[in-house]
């Protein structure tokens, strides 16, 4: 399951191709704004309303979440992962992660207005482990 989520998130974060009405291929840009990143990557597990889910596992709610008050905690989780959630360092840029964290901290019943910057993410993000063969 973790591998599937990781692959799905990576595929969502990369530019995609779609067909236009004439059957031609149109490039769709990678998500840039926090709302776009949330919709393309986070929403699959945390749901459109950010209330999380329970089923084979539990996906924590981001809506009205006091753990988002300090920016360091959500940055740490988004960059490095926690539990079944993969870390997104190396898959999303620091700018995309900053936008996503800012978005969840200012939407869904959260009102933590201080924006998260790319520099904030860079301080906490750890580089992805090197692949070994």
C-alpha positions as CSV (number, residue, x, y, z in Angstrom):
1,X,0.0,0.0,0.0
2,X,2.8,2.4,0.9
3,X,4.5,1.8,-2.5
4,X,1.2,2.4,-4.3
5,X,0.6,5.7,-2.5
6,X,4.2,6.7,-3.2
7,X,3.9,5.9,-6.9
8,X,0.5,7.6,-7.2
9,X,1.8,10.8,-5.5
10,X,4.9,10.8,-7.7
11,X,2.8,10.4,-10.9
12,X,0.5,13.2,-9.7
13,X,3.4,15.6,-9.1
14,X,5.0,15.1,-12.5
15,X,3.7,16.9,-15.6
16,X,1.1,14.7,-17.3
17,X,-0.2,14.4,-20.8
18,X,-3.8,14.5,-21.7
19,X,-5.8,14.5,-24.9
20,X,-7.5,17.5,-26.2
21,X,-10.9,17.3,-27.9
22,X,-9.2,16.8,-31.3
23,X,-7.2,13.8,-30.0
24,X,-3.9,15.7,-29.7
25,X,-1.6,15.5,-26.7
26,X,-1.6,18.5,-24.4
27,X,1.0,18.9,-21.6
28,X,-0.5,19.6,-18.2
29,X,1.9,21.5,-15.9
30,X,3.0,20.2,-12.6
31,X,1.2,21.5,-9.5
32,X,2.6,24.8,-8.3
33,X,0.1,26.4,-5.8
34,X,-0.7,24.8,-2.5
35,X,-4.2,24.0,-3.7
36,X,-2.9,22.3,-6.8
37,X,-0.4,20.3,-4.8
38,X,-3.0,19.3,-2.3
39,X,-5.4,18.3,-5.0
40,X,-2.8,16.3,-7.0
41,X,-1.0,14.6,-4.1
42,X,-2.5,15.0,-0.7
43,X,-6.2,14.7,-1.4
44,X,-6.0,11.1,-2.5
45,X,-5.5,10.0,1.1
46,X,-6.5,13.0,3.2
47,X,-9.7,13.5,1.2
48,X,-11.1,16.7,-0.5
49,X,-12.3,18.0,2.8
50,X,-9.1,17.1,4.6
51,X,-11.0,15.1,7.2
52,X,-8.9,12.0,6.6
53,X,-10.3,8.5,6.4
54,X,-10.6,5.2,8.2
55,X,-10.6,1.8,6.5
56,X,-7.8,-0.6,6.1
57,X,-5.7,2.1,7.8
58,X,-6.3,5.5,9.3
59,X,-5.4,8.7,7.5
60,X,-5.2,11.6,9.9
61,X,-7.5,14.6,9.4
62,X,-5.8,17.9,8.5
63,X,-9.0,19.8,9.0
64,X,-9.1,21.9,12.2
65,X,-5.9,20.3,13.3
66,X,-4.1,22.0,16.2
67,X,-0.9,20.1,15.4
68,X,-0.5,22.4,12.4
69,X,-0.1,25.5,14.6
70,X,3.7,25.3,14.4
71,X,5.1,25.0,10.9
72,X,7.9,22.6,11.8
73,X,5.7,19.6,12.5
74,X,3.8,19.5,9.2
75,X,7.1,20.3,7.3
76,X,8.8,17.4,9.0
77,X,5.9,15.0,8.2
78,X,5.6,16.2,4.5
79,X,9.3,16.0,3.9
80,X,10.2,12.9,5.8
81,X,7.0,11.0,6.1
82,X,5.3,9.4,9.2
83,X,3.6,6.1,9.6
84,X,2.2,5.0,6.3
85,X,2.7,8.4,4.7
86,X,5.8,8.6,2.6
87,X,8.1,11.6,2.7
88,X,8.0,13.8,-0.4
89,X,11.6,15.1,-0.4
90,X,13.0,14.3,-3.8
91,X,9.5,13.9,-5.3
92,X,8.2,17.4,-4.7
93,X,10.3,20.5,-4.7
94,X,10.8,22.5,-1.5
95,X,8.6,25.2,-3.1
96,X,5.8,22.7,-3.7
97,X,6.0,21.4,-0.2
98,X,6.0,24.9,1.3
99,X,3.0,25.8,-0.8
100,X,1.1,22.6,0.3
101,X,1.9,23.1,4.0
102,X,0.9,26.8,3.8
103,X,-2.3,25.7,2.1
104,X,-3.4,23.2,4.7
105,X,-2.4,25.6,7.5
106,X,-4.8,28.3,6.1
107,X,-7.7,26.2,4.9
108,X,-10.0,23.4,6.2
109,X,-10.8,25.2,9.4
110,X,-7.1,26.0,10.1
111,X,-6.1,29.6,10.5
112,X,-2.4,29.6,11.0
113,X,-1.7,32.5,8.7
114,X,2.1,32.7,8.7
115,X,3.3,31.3,5.3
116,X,5.8,28.5,5.1
117,X,8.7,29.4,2.8
118,X,10.9,27.3,0.6
119,X,13.8,28.2,3.1
120,X,11.7,26.8,6.0
121,X,11.3,23.5,4.2
122,X,15.0,23.4,3.2
123,X,16.0,23.7,6.9
124,X,14.1,20.6,7.8
125,X,14.0,18.5,4.6
126,X,16.5,15.7,4.5
127,X,17.8,14.6,1.1
128,X,16.3,11.3,-0.2
129,X,18.5,8.3,0.5
130,X,20.8,7.3,-2.4
131,X,19.7,4.3,-4.3
132,X,21.9,1.3,-3.9
133,X,22.2,-1.7,-6.3
